[in-house]
């Protein structure tokens, strides 16, 4: 993994995937809308995946939220 990337590993019943992204200078928390990733809807809903930060000093937490209003992409 390049040094300028952050990564979260997604362990699901069908296999493992890695989410990589560019960190912003000085930012320590990131929100990644998992349902917008290409593979998310293919994962079984009955057995949610396990998320692990590739950096052992970091923490990956998955939470379910409801959008307050429609979002335009």
N, C-alpha and C positions, 0 to 999 in steps of 0.2 A: 504494500500500500504506500503510495507517495506520502511524504511527510506533511504536505500541505492539505491533506484530506482527513476528514473525520469519517468514521464508519460505524454502522450498527449491523450486526449479524442477525438474520431472521431464520430461526430453526423451526421448520414446519414438517408435518408428516411426509410430505412429498419431496422434501429435500431442503437444502440451505441456500439462502441468498444473502447478498450483502448490499446495503444501502450506503453509498458514499456521497459526501457533499463537501463543499468548500466552506471552511469556517470564516466567520466575519471577525475582523480584528476587535478584540476586547469583549466579544460576546461569549457567554458561558452557557446559555440555555437556548435550545433550538426546538421548534415545533415542526414536525414532519407529518403532513396529512397522509397517513398510510393508505387510505382508500383511494388516493389519487395515483398510486404507483401501479404499474401495469399488471403486476402479479397478484395484487391484494384480493381481488374478487374471486380468484381461482382457489384461494385457501379455504379449507373447510371451516365453517362457522362453529361447529360443535367442539373443535379442538383448536383453540387460538394458538398462534405461534409464540415461541419464546424469543424475546429480544435481548441481545447482549451487546454492550458497547465494546468495540474492538480494543479500545484503550482501557486497560484494567483500572485506571484511576477515575474513569467516568461511569455514569449510570444511565441506563436506558429504561424508561418507564412508559408503559402503554396505558392510555386512558381513553375511554369512550366519551365523546362529547356530542352534543346536538348543536347544529348551526343555528344561530339566532335569526338569521335572515339569508335569503338566497345569495349566492356568490357567483359573480360573472368571471369567467376565465378568459 
